[in-house]
Amino acid sequence: MNKGLLKTWKTDKGFGFIKSDTLEHDTFIHISALKHMSRKPKVGDTIYFEVATQPDGKTKAINCRIEGVAELKAPYQKHNNQPHRIAKSNFASSFLGKVASIALIAVLCLYAFNRYNAHSSSQTPIISNADLATFDVKHPKIVNPENTQNFTCDGRQYCTEMRSREEAVFFIHNCPNTKMDGDGDGKPCERDTRL
């Protein structure tokens, strides 16, 4: 416990400074540190106090009392005086906090990876050997021999690229990736007036 004289006091603002022989600098004191005293402090009072460091690095007087002045005894007093923070354990900087953080990140990465794989596998169809064996039965090639001697699959896909309706029919039945039968009824280029 330190002892010092109240050097200055601003009654209208409720604070002042204590000069102590044992401390290098004057110590800030607020009226809230003396609320249990029977009177307000005056310049020249001897103050007994402890020093606490505030978050901004400045010091202030706590647990103060004025020499020769009686303390008030309140019938009911709330215990909301929290001890001043000297050192606090920081969970994030502790070893357990670091391990928990790494584990959480790993779990999130695993979850994201699994979601990505589930999404990408639902986008790409998987064709098995059984599917290949029944493909020709499910999707037979319709070939019109009298019209096919002049037509070949050359990558064309749209009605605007066809020269005749027969060529369009050949393409939708025999060539992959054609985009000429929008309603799937087997009749290509129904809206194209040229054909």
HUQUI-V759155 format. One record per residue. SS is DSSP state (hx for helix, st for strand, lp for the rest). BURIAL is 1 if it has 16 or more other C-alpha atoms within 10 Angstrom, else 0. D_LAST is the distance of its C-alpha to the last C-alpha in whole Angstrom. Layout:
ss: [SS;SS]
burial: [BURIAL;BURIAL]
d_last: [D_LAST;D_LAST]
This chain:
ss: [lp;st;st;st;st;st;st;st;st;st;lp;lp;lp;lp;st;st;st;st;st;lp;lp;lp;lp;lp;lp;lp;st;st;st;st;hx;hx;hx;hx;lp;lp;st;lp;lp;lp;lp;lp;lp;lp;lp;st;st;st;st;st;st;st;st;lp;lp;lp;lp;lp;st;st;st;st;st;st;st;st;lp;lp;lp;lp;st;lp;lp;lp;lp;lp;lp;lp;lp;lp;lp;lp;lp;lp;lp;lp;lp;lp;lp;lp;hx;hx;hx;lp;hx;hx;hx;hx;hx;hx;hx;hx;hx;hx;hx;hx;hx;hx;hx;hx;hx;hx;hx;hx;hx;hx;hx;hx;hx;hx;hx;hx;hx;lp;lp;lp;lp;lp;hx;hx;hx;hx;hx;hx;hx;hx;hx;hx;lp;lp;lp;lp;lp;lp;lp;lp;lp;hx;hx;hx;lp;lp;lp;lp;lp;lp;lp;lp;hx;hx;hx;lp;lp;lp;hx;hx;hx;hx;hx;hx;hx;hx;hx;hx;lp;lp;lp;lp;lp;lp;lp;lp;lp;lp;lp;lp;lp;lp;lp;lp;lp;lp;lp;lp;lp]
burial: [0;0;1;1;1;1;1;1;1;0;0;0;0;0;1;1;1;1;1;1;0;0;0;0;0;1;1;1;1;1;1;0;1;1;0;1;1;0;0;0;1;1;0;0;1;1;1;1;1;0;1;1;0;0;0;0;0;0;1;1;1;1;0;1;1;1;0;0;0;0;0;0;0;0;0;0;0;0;0;0;0;0;0;0;0;0;0;0;0;0;0;0;0;0;0;0;0;0;0;0;0;0;0;0;0;0;0;0;0;0;0;0;0;0;0;0;0;0;0;0;0;0;0;0;0;0;0;0;0;0;0;0;0;0;0;0;0;0;0;0;0;0;0;0;0;0;0;0;0;0;0;0;0;0;0;1;1;1;1;0;0;1;0;0;1;0;1;1;1;1;1;1;1;1;1;0;0;1;0;1;1;0;0;0;0;0;0;1;1;0;0;0;0;0;1]
d_last: [105;105;108;108;109;106;106;104;102;100;101;98;95;97;97;100;101;103;105;106;109;107;103;102;100;101;99;97;98;96;98;96;98;101;100;102;105;107;107;105;106;108;108;111;110;110;107;106;103;100;97;94;91;88;84;85;88;90;93;95;98;97;100;102;105;108;112;114;111;111;108;106;106;103;103;99;98;94;93;90;92;90;91;90;88;89;87;84;82;78;76;73;76;77;77;75;73;72;71;69;67;66;65;63;61;61;60;57;56;55;54;51;51;50;48;46;46;45;42;40;41;39;36;36;35;37;36;39;40;39;36;35;36;34;31;29;31;29;26;25;23;20;20;18;20;19;16;17;19;17;16;18;19;19;19;16;15;13;9;10;11;9;8;6;5;9;10;9;11;14;14;15;17;19;19;21;20;16;16;12;14;16;17;18;17;15;11;10;7;8;9;6;6;4;0]
